[in-house]
Amino acid sequence: MPFPMIPTVLGMCFLLVWALIGGMILRHGQIAARRERESHILPLPLNRSRNSRAREWAIKKAPREVRVRAAS
């Protein structure tokens, strides 16, 4: 390799390394933001008494209303 090209190649490698580091920092920020958004979607577990569980069971066992949609 000719001597005048060595500083150019080293400079390009230096810039590529910094571009890689910057990309990794930006990607880490995006992943952290997505994790934080998704962590607020799930509800916190509730402390339920036996009565509320029995009521939920009765609601689940109740027959469902049947609806029929006619095509127009």
N, C-alpha and C positions, 0 to 999 in steps of 0.2 A: 504494500500500500504506500502510495506517495506520502511523504512527510507532511505537506500542507493539508491533507485530508484528515489527519489524525485528530486535530482539535475540533474539526467540524463533526466528526463521528462521535467524539466524546461529548460534545455539547448536545447533540441530538439525543444521545443515550441519557444524559442528565435530565433533559426536558421530558423524555418518555417516562423516566422513573418518577418524576414529580407529578406527571399527569396520572400515572397509575395510583400514586398515593392519594391524590385529590379525588379520583374516582372512588377509591375505597372509602374515604371519609364521607363522601356524599351518599354512597350506597348504605353505609352504616346508619346514617341519619334517617334514610327512608325506611329501613327495616325497623328501627326503633320507633318511628312515628306510627308505622302500621301496627306494631305490637301494642302500642299504647291505645290506639283506636280500637283494636279488637278486644283488648282486655276489659273495656267498659261495656261491651255488648252483653256478655254473660251476666245474668243476675246473681246476686249473692244468695247463698243458701239460706232458707228461712227456717226458723224454729217452729215446727208445727205440732199442734197437740193431736191427741187421738181423735177428737171430735172432728177436726177439719179433715183428717184422712178418711174417716168414715163418710163424711159428706162428699168428698171427691169420688170415693168408690161408688156411692149411690148415683152420682151424676154420670159417671162412666157407664154404669149398668142400665141407665134409663134408655128406653127405646128412642131411636132417632126419628125425627120427622122426615118423611120422604117427600121430596120435591121433584116434580117432573117439568122440564122445560120443553115446550113445543117449538119446533123449528118454524120460522116464519118465512 
